[in-house]
Structure formats: C-alpha cells, structure tokens
Amino acid sequence: MIYTYPEKLEQFKSMSTVLDMVQFLSIRVNELDQLVINPPYYTFDIPKKSGEVRIITAPEEGLKKVQQKILKQLAKIYQKPSSVYGFVAMDESEEYACPIVANAANHVNKRYVLTVDIHHFFESIKTKAVFQLFTNEPFHFPEKIALILTRLTTYKGCLPTGAPTSPMLSNLIFRDIDQKLEDLANKMGFTYSRYADDLTFSSNEPFHEEFLEQLQSCIQPFTLNNKKTRIKKHTQQQKVTGILVNEKVNIDRKWIKQLRAMLHDLKNNGVQKASFNHFKKANHESFFINRLRGNVAFLGQVRGICDKEYNKYQFEFDQLVIKNRVIRS
C-alpha cells in the first residue's frame, strides 16, 4: 500500500523528541507526563437491543482533546479500501452519503448474504499491535515517540471503546486483513464489505463451511463471534448493518412502526411522557427529540429525501416540535 503525506502532516510525521510532541499537542511537558503515566478514563453503560449492556471506556476531557488532535492526523494518513465503510469519510462519488447505507448497498439483490461479527474487536487490538503500527509503515516513529503515542491511545492493554482514536487505529491495524478478505472474496466471486467489526459477504452461490474456515484464517489474530454468524437466503429477510437488502436498501416495517408510535406518543401525550414510555427517561426532552429526529433523518438517508413516507414523517415531526415548544439542540 502506498501512502502520501499532505503538507499539514509533516509536523506530526516528523516528531522525534518529546519537545516535538508537546509542541504538536500544544500542552506542557508535565501535562503530557500525567496523561502518559496515569491516563484518565471513566466508564459507563449503554443498552444493547438484546437487553444486555455495552461498557464504554471513555477519556476525560483533557486526554480526549489530545486524542482528537492525533485522530486528525491518523485520518489524513489512512487510505480507505473500497470495502471499508466504518469510521471513514464518504467519497463524494458514493451514491449514498450515509456509510451504513453505502455498506449495505453492496449486497442488494443477492441470493445469499453472510454476516459475521468479530469477537471483542477493540479489546482484541492490544498495546503491542498499536506500538508496532507507530514504529512501522506508514509512521516509522522512533520507539520513544511510538511508546508515548501508544500510551495516549490505549488503556489497560488494548484500545478503549470510547476513545476518539480507537476506530481509526482499528482501521489502520486491520488494513492488511481487509486486503486479504478482498482478495479472498474476489477469488471466490463474492462481494465483501466491512463496517467496524461487522463483516458481510454476498453471492449468488451458496457459502460452504470451508469458506468460513478460510475466513477465520484470514482474520487472525482476531476471532469470529460464531453466535452472530448468519447466512440468509433471498427468500428470507436479509439485513446488513440493520438495513434490508433483499431487493433494494430499505428499512424493516417494524422499525417504521416504532417510529410511527414515537410520533403518535409525542402528539397525544407530550414529550415527557413519550420519553418515559419509549426509553424509561422522564424529564429528558432533548434525548427523546434528538433520537426521534435522528430516526426520521435516517429514514430519509435510506429511502431518499423524495420518499413520500419520509416527507410525511418529517413534516409531522417538525409540527410536533413547534407544538411542544421544544428547542432544537
């Protein structure tokens, strides 16, 4: 893979001393020492659809700002393979601006769709792998600088789930595996795409057990989450990152029904009661409205802004926001 370096990257790419690093990060040496020696993180839970919870480990504000500066440089270096859609900026030539939709569109109208999940994706990317990334292509940092960058972007031996840098670092570390999977898919006549830890293959020919074994071999040292491996025929409901792909990119009617129920609840009961009914959150007006706004917008991203149902719900949402005197945030 060939890497190019925009001029703005030079300060980051040429760091060779601690002084270079503190100048790049715009912090004091003692502040850098504190972040490296005792990186400040906090944890919180977010609910999953399955009813379980996902534990998020996120940096405190000072470390977060440092990671965001590093992230900007990582994003300039990373060159997106055609198969990758998670945590990347979409190309203007892409038909769909929404990455999740663009990812799913690769697998429309196929007889077979295989979806697999990588087990503990971020947790599987260890400190050693991040250090090796910074010391090798495309960075070639001196070991001391690579070690500091690794300490600034990892926590308890792996990529933290809530750090701004973790998604891009995972893309950089996974780039060689993406190439292997693209080659494997091309060899077999399959279509491959990846959104974060979700791998999707589609074909008009059935998938065999041997292919799953080859797939596991390609992604080492990562492992597949076999509980989430699915093969769906065209006669079944085929979903890729939550989007239907049987005939076109579309949204499940159950999801539409839920959206309609949220709008109906807001109309008849007001935002506080609607928020509690759907998310068990009282006095969280902005949470409910932002979630509802996002759902309506997502419908437009999938179906297009000319879709009649989208325009109906968008108009209804706007009217209800005015009626309930909710300030957009």
N, C-alpha and C positions, 0 to 999 in steps of 0.2 A: 504494500500500500504506500502511495506517495503522499507526503504531507507538505503543505505550503504554509508559510507563516506571514500573515499580514503584518504591516509595519508596527501596529499597536501591540503586537505580541512580543516585540523584541525585549522590552523591559522584563517581562515575565520569563521568557525563554532563556535570557542571559543571566539570570540570578545565579551567583556563585558564592556569595557570602551572606551572613546574617544581616549585615548592613543593607545589602541589596534587597533583602526580603522585607525588612521593616520599612524601607523607603517605598517599595511597591505596595505594601499593605497599608501604609500611612498610619502606623502605630509605633509606640515606643518599644525599646528592647525589653524592658521589664514586663510590658503588657503581653508581648509575644511569649516570653518565658512562662507567664502564668497560664496562657492558653495551651501551651505545649505540655507543661508539667501536670496541670490539673484541668483538662478541658471541661467546661461547664455544660452539662446537659440536664434535661428534665424529661420525664416520661408521662404519657397519658394514653388513654384507650379510645379507640373509635370502633363503633359496632360494625360487624360484617352482616351481609344478607343472611348468612347461615345461622345467625344468632350468637356466634362467637364474637370475640373482640380482637382487634389488632392493636398490639402495643407499639406505640410510636416513641422513638427516642430522638428528641429534637435539641438543637443547640440553643443556649441562651443568646441574647441579642448581640453581645459583643463578638462572640465566635461566629454567629450567623452572618454578620456583616463581612467578616474576614472570608468566610466560605463563599459568599456571594461574589466577592472580588475574584477569588480563584476560579469560580464557576464560569465567569465571563470569558476567561482565557481558555479554559477547557473546551467551551462551546465553539470557540473560533478554530481550535485545532481539530476537533472531531469532524470527520467527513462521513456523513450518513450513508451507509449502504442502502441500496434501493429497497431492501427487505425490512428496514427498521423504521418504526413509527412512534415509539415511545420516547418521551423526553427530548424531542428534537423539533426544530423549527421546520414547518412545512414549506416545500418549494412552491414558488408561485405557479409553476406548471402543473401542480397536482390538481386533479379535478375536485377533490374535497379538501376544504381548509381544516376541518376537524380531524386530528390524527387518528382517533378511534374509528371514525367512519372510513377514512382512507385505508386504514389497515384492513378493515372488514371487506372493503370493495374488491380486494384481490381475489376473494373466494366466492364471488357471486355465481350462482347457477352451475355448481359443480355436483357431481353425483355423490362424492364422498368428501367430508370435511373432518379432519383430525385436529383436535385441540389438546395441547399438553401444557402443563404448568411446571416451572422449575421450583423445586422444593427449597424454601427459605433462601430466596435469591440474594438479597443484600447480605444476610448473615453468612452466606457461603463465600462471599468475597472477603478474604482475610487480609490482615495488615500486610503480610508478606507480598501478596499479589499487588497491592497498591504501591508499595515501596518499589517493587520490580518495574511497575509501569512508569514511575517517575524517573528511574535510573536508565531505562531503555528507550527505544524509539516510541513516540516522537519527541521525548523531552530531553533525555541524556543529562539530567541534573547531577551535580556532584552528590555523593552519598549523604553529606550533612544536610543539604537543602532538601533532598528527597525524603530524608527522615523527618524533617520538620513538617513538610507538606503532608506526609503520611499521618503524623500525629495530629495535624489540624483537621484531617478529613476522616479519621477512623475513631472508633470508640469501643473499648473492651474487645479488641482483636478483630473487628470487622467494620463494614460500612454501616453507620447508623441509619435507621429507616427514615428519620425526619430531617436529615442534613441536606441542604440545597445541593451539595456537591455529589451526593451518593448516586443519583440517577445517571449523571453524565459519566462519572467514573465507572459505573457498571457497563455503560455502553462502550467505553474505551477498552475495558478489560475483556468484554465479550466480543470485540470486533473480529478477532480471528475465528472464533466459533461461528459467528454469523456467516463468514465466508465459507466455512466448511459445510454449514447447513444449506447455503445457497447452491454450492456445488453438488451436494447430495441430492437436493430437490431437482436440479436441472438434469442430473444423470438419470433420475427415476421418472422424469416427466411430470413432476409435481410442482405446485406453486407454494412458496414459503413466505411467511411474514412473521415479524415479532413485534409485540407491544409489551415492553418491560419484561416480565417473566412469563408472559403468555406466548407460546409458540403455536402457529397454525400452519397446517399443510392441507392442500386440497387437490383433488384429482378426479378424473372420470373413471379411473381404475381403482379397485379396492386396495386397501392397505393391508399388508401381511405382518405377522409377528416379527419376521426378520427385519423389517424396516424399523420397528420400534427398538430393536436391539442395536441397529446401526445408529439410530438417533441418540440413544444413551451413550454409545461410544464416542460420538462426535462432541457431546457437550461436557465431557469430563474436564475438570473435577466436579462439575455440577451434577445433580441427580434429578430425575423426573419425579414429580409427585403423582404416583400411579393412581391415587384416589381421584384425581381430577382429569385423567386421560379419557377422552371421549371421541368416538367415531360415529358420525351421524350421516345417514343416507339421505338422498334427496327427498325421500318420502317422509322423513322426519323433520322436525324443526331444527334447522341448522343455525347456530349462533356463533358469532366471532366477536369477542370482547363485548358481549351483550347485545349485538346487533344482528338481526335476521339477514341471511344471505341466500335464501333458497332461490329467489327469482330476481331480487334487487335488494339493495340495502334498505332496511325497513325496521320498524320498531314493533315489538310484541304488543298485541292488543291489551294484554293485562297491564302493561306499562301505561298505555293510553288511558285505560280505565282508572288507574291510580291517579294520573294527572287530572282527569276529569273530576274525580272525587275530591281532590285537594281544592280545586277551583270552586266546586259546589259547596264544600265546607266553609271556605272563606266567605262566599256570598251569603250563606244563610246563618253562620254562627260568629263571624268576625275572626280576626287574625289570632287572638289569644287562644280561643277555644280550638280553632283549627290546628294551631301549632301543637297543642296538647294532644288532640285526637290522633294526629299522624306521627308525632315524634316524641310524645310524652314530655314536651317542653312548654311550660307556661311562662308568659311574660318574655318570650323570645321572638318578638315581631320580625326583627331583621333576619333571624335564622330561617324562619318559615318562608318569608317573602323571597329571600335570596335563593333558597332551594327551589321554590316554585318558579321563579324567574329563570333559573338555570335549566330546569326541566323543559319549560316552554321553548327556550332558545335551542336546546338540544334537539327537540323535535324538528325545528327549522333547519338545523345543520344536517340532519339525516335525510329529511324529505325535500328540503329546498324551501326557500322563502316564498315561493309561489304556491305551495301546497295549501289547499283550502282549509284543511283541519288545523294546520299550524296557524294560519291567519285568524281563524275563528278563536282559538285559544289565546293568541297573543292580544287580540282586541279585548277579550273578556278579562284577561289578566290586567291590562292597563286600566280598564274601567274600575275594577275592584280595588286596585292600588289607590286610585283617586278617591273612591268612595270611603275607603278605610283610612284615608289620610296618612298613608304610610310613606315615609320619605325614602327614596331610593338611595341605597348606600353602595 
